Amino acid sequence: MWGFLIIGYYNRATLLVYIINIIQIITNLITLSLINTLDIQLREASDVHDYIKERTIRIGRYLVDTKKTVRVIAKEFGVSKSTVHKDLTERLPDINPELANEVKTILDHHKAIRHLRGGEATKMKYKLSSASTVTEEPPIKPVG
């Protein structure tokens, strides 16, 4: 019904101009909503303080270079294991996604072999404790 009214009042060229203008307005609205979404994501990533971003990137690069465990890295950087883990798993993907993928691969490997590391640590513990008990005791002297 409205189509007949519009065509009745406007010629086809004018109608085409109006349609193009409407399409441009819709395109601009979509673009603005995408920009707002990106702006919100950037603001969320920028809410993290600069020193935390720098620490997160340094820890991520250090893990990729050395392949050390979260526990060892936490001691070396003077922060808790929880902080290192949060930096690597939550903050790093927002800051540097490529580095985060490399870090995730290493962390997944560490998780896959953690049962082996635990068994080996226990084995070493008892080897060291049994070796130290043998060498620490003085020889028994006969009485008399």
SVG drawing of the C-alpha trace seen along z (x, -y; Angstrom):
<svg xmlns="http://www.w3.org/2000/svg" viewBox="-2 -14 90 69">
<polyline fill="none" stroke="black" stroke-width="0.4" points="0.0,0.0 2.7,-2.5 4.7,-1.5 1.9,-2.8 1.7,-6.1 5.5,-6.6 5.5,-5.9 2.6,-8.1 4.3,-11.1 7.9,-10.6 9.4,-9.7 11.5,-6.6 14.9,-8.5 13.9,-10.3 12.8,-7.0 16.1,-5.4 18.0,-8.3 15.9,-7.8 16.6,-4.0 20.4,-4.6 20.3,-7.1 18.4,-4.6 21.0,-1.9 23.8,-4.4 22.2,-5.2 21.8,-1.5 25.4,-0.9 26.6,-3.7 24.5,-2.4 26.0,1.1 29.5,-0.4 29.0,-2.5 27.8,0.5 30.9,2.5 33.1,-0.4 31.4,-0.7 31.9,3.1 35.6,2.8 35.9,-0.3 34.4,1.7 36.8,4.6 39.8,2.2 38.6,0.4 38.4,3.8 41.9,4.7 43.1,1.2 41.6,1.4 44.6,3.5 47.4,1.4 50.5,1.0 52.8,2.7 50.5,5.7 50.5,5.8 54.3,5.6 54.6,8.3 52.2,10.6 54.1,10.2 57.5,10.8 56.2,13.9 54.7,15.2 57.9,14.7 59.9,16.2 57.7,19.3 58.0,19.7 61.8,19.3 62.5,21.5 59.5,23.8 59.7,23.7 56.8,24.5 54.4,21.9 55.8,22.7 59.4,22.0 58.4,18.8 56.4,17.5 59.5,17.9 61.7,16.2 59.3,13.2 58.4,12.9 54.7,13.3 52.3,16.1 51.5,19.1 47.9,17.8 49.1,14.5 51.3,16.2 48.4,18.5 45.9,15.7 48.4,13.6 49.0,16.4 45.5,17.7 43.2,14.7 45.1,11.5 47.6,12.6 44.9,13.6 43.5,10.0 46.9,8.4 48.8,10.7 46.8,13.5 49.7,15.0 51.9,15.3 48.9,16.7 48.5,19.5 52.2,20.5 51.9,20.3 48.7,22.4 50.5,25.1 53.3,25.2 50.9,25.1 48.8,28.0 52.0,30.0 52.9,29.3 49.5,30.4 49.7,33.6 53.0,34.6 52.3,33.4 51.7,36.9 55.1,37.9 56.8,34.9 55.1,35.7 56.2,39.3 59.8,38.3 59.9,35.7 58.8,38.3 61.4,40.8 64.2,38.2 63.0,37.2 63.4,40.7 66.6,41.3 68.1,38.2 66.7,39.0 68.0,42.6 71.5,41.5 71.7,38.8 70.8,41.2 73.6,43.6 76.3,40.9 75.3,39.0 75.5,41.8 78.9,42.4 80.2,45.9 79.3,48.0 82.3,48.5 82.5,51.7 82.2,51.4 85.1,52.4"/>
</svg>
